[in-house]
């Protein structure tokens, strides 16, 4: 398990981090001599919170901004704890045949990821799996939306999602992918053993390779729609429905 530092740049981004997630802000850099009222507000807020504030040259801010427009403000931020993909097998093994995993295939919206993490924490999941590339990572917005869940459950970032699904299958985890066109209902499944739910991103759903590595595609029945389609549900809502069906079965 590792904890990384990242730089947040821009007046609005730094102000939001201080307002919503100040405990993870390690230091604030502000441009020397800048009199912008918002810069002054940021400096005052950070100092009141006991956060180290330094006035630095513009070149120093350019260096940490990595080409992004910093507007004279940057903050060093302790990113959420993440778990290495090689630790996932131990988490599954420790669940002793009752692993419950949420796999998110390319979720882009940080609010959706945060809401998924919140549902996952409430359902007592073993881990949430996200790709390292082409997907939102755990950032300040995710942490705020998750209401602390980002720090309370293992979030495992993986390089190759298809390979991860294969490895989970070798450990006896049954992989269910949610797809609107699937014929099998979520409610017809036995979800009391090792189970992983795989949900796709907001725009395209499950990618082709991800689909091919699922043991079964299932759908959430929605009698209120003429044609049931899981894409009609927000990904975080769909995650909540699927996870708590597993919780219901496991409590019987």
Helices and strands as residue ranges (DSSP letters): E 5-9, H 11-21, G 22-24, E 25-31, H 37-48, E 52-56, H 58-65, E 73-78, E 83-84, G 85-87, H 88-94, E 100-105, H 110-123, E 127-131, H 140-146, H 149-152, E 155-158, H 161-170, E 174-178, E 184-185, G 186-188, E 195-200, H 208-212, E 216-219, G 230-232, H 235-251
